[in-house]
Amino acid sequence: MNTIHVDVVSAEESIFSGEARFVALPGEAGELGIFPRHTPLITRIKPGSVRIEMPDGSEEFVFVAGGILEVQPNCVTVLSDTAIRGKDLDEEKANAAKASAEEALKNAKSELDLAKAQSELAVLAAQVAALRKFRQKR
């Protein structure tokens, strides 16, 4: 069976390292699908979920808050400041943080405050969406 090595790394730790049949993740211009022997590529990725199809057909999900994707013919590397395993996502905590970011957006006093709140809200909205997608697959 054809596989590709996948590494998902956050600033703190290696989140996933192993073989996969397929990887899907949110690229800047849309969803990217990576199979073994993919053309080399380096691009930025948006906040969202990385779906890793394992050789046995099971799937792993990892939420990333954006980052960089590097693809080589036999290796995929996802680098993100924040990456959380799907099973470790906490819906209550994510929804509370999203509500806090929405409140910060309403109370922004400068363009910098507004931009920061919008960015944080986008990441948290992507995290909640990734959590829902993860829960649907279970």
Long-range contacts (C-beta under 8 A, 24 or more apart in sequence): 1-55, 2-35, 2-36, 2-37, 3-36, 3-55, 4-34, 4-35, 4-36, 4-37, 4-38, 4-74, 4-75, 4-76, 5-74, 5-75, 5-76, 6-52, 6-75, 6-76, 6-77, 6-78, 7-75, 7-76, 7-77, 7-78, 8-50, 8-52, 8-62, 8-64, 8-78, 8-80, 8-83, 9-77, 9-78, 9-79, 9-80, 9-83, 10-80, 10-81, 10-82, 10-83, 10-84, 11-80, 11-81, 11-82, 15-62, 15-83, 15-84, 15-85, 16-52, 16-60, 16-62, 16-85, 18-52, 18-54, 19-54, 19-55, 20-52, 20-53, 20-54, 20-55, 20-76, 21-53, 21-54, 21-55, 22-52, 22-53, 23-50, 23-51, 23-52, 23-53, 23-76, 24-50, 24-51, 24-53, 25-49, 25-50, 25-51, 25-64, 25-69, 25-78, 26-126, 27-69, 32-69, 34-71, 34-76, 36-73, 36-74, 37-73, 37-74, 38-71, 38-73, 38-76, 39-71, 39-73, 40-71, 40-72, 40-73, 41-69, 41-70, 41-71, 42-68, 42-69, 42-70, 42-71, 43-68, 43-69, 44-68, 44-69, 45-69, 45-78, 45-80, 46-126, 47-122, 47-123, 47-126, 47-127, 48-126, 48-129, 48-130, 49-86, 49-126, 49-129, 49-130, 49-133, 49-134, 50-78, 50-83, 59-137, 60-85, 60-86, 61-85, 61-86, 61-130, 61-133, 61-134, 61-137, 62-86, 63-89, 63-126, 63-127, 63-130, 63-131, 65-123, 65-126, 65-127, 66-123, 82-123, 84-127, 86-130, 86-131, 86-134, 87-134, 89-127, 89-130, 89-131, 89-134, 91-128, 91-131, 91-135, 94-124, 94-127, 94-128, 94-131, 95-128, 97-124, 98-124, 98-125, 98-127, 98-128
